C-alpha cells in the first residue's frame, strides 16, 4: 500500500512539474526602455512592466497600472485561481 501511494505521489508530482514548466514558458511582452520585448513568464522580475492584451492569459501576481478604456477598470476571469467563471473587475492602482 505504501509503495503504491508513493508511486501515485511521484506521478502527481511529475505531472505538476510538467504543467509548471509549460506555464512558466508561456510567452508575454515586457516593456524595456520603452520598447516591447518578447519574453517568457519565467523571466518576469519584480518591477518589470508587462503588456497584457484583451483575452490574453497572464500571471496572477501583477499590479494593474493602466487600461485602454477611460474608466480605469479591467474585467478579469479568475477561474484558474478560484474556480469561479464570472468576471471580476479590477481597478487601476492609484498613483
C-alpha positions, 0 to 999 in steps of 0.5 A: 500500500505504501509503495503504491501511494508513493508511486501515485505521489511521484506521478502527481508530482511529475505531472505538476512539474510538467504543467509548471514548466509549460506555464512558466514558458508561456510567452508575454511582452515586457516593456524595456526602455520603452520598447516591447520585448518578447519574453517568457513568464519565467523571466518576469522580475519584480518591477518589470512592466508587462503588456497584457492584451484583451483575452490574453492569459497572464500571471496572477501576481501583477499590479494593474497600472493602466487600461485602454478604456477611460474608466480605469477598470479591467474585467478579469476571469479568475477561474484558474485561481478560484474556480469561479467563471464570472468576471471580476473587475479590477481597478487601476492602482492609484498613483 
